[in-house]
Amino acid sequence: MLTNQSIGYMDAPIPKGLDLKEEINRMRREKNAVILAHYYQTGDIQDIADFVGDSLALAQQAA
């Protein structure tokens, strides 16, 4: 199992040659998903997000 509840993220190596942003975008399209990122997230996370904002703005986007 890749999920590690105690650390809150997947503790798994990224396969060599995998473009992580490309894979995230592929899965986003495949699952018709929307990615929300809080302002507190790093720039890398904000770059792939569909919406970036504070808690209220993200809740409004999600509704």
Sequence and secondary structure as in RCSB ss.txt:
>XXXX:A:sequence
MLTNQSIGYMDAPIPKGLDLKEEINRMRREKNAVILAHYYQTGDIQDIADFVGDSLALAQQAA
>XXXX:A:secstr
  EETTTTEE     TT  HHHHHHHHHHHHT   EEETTS HHHHHH SEEE HHHHHHHH 
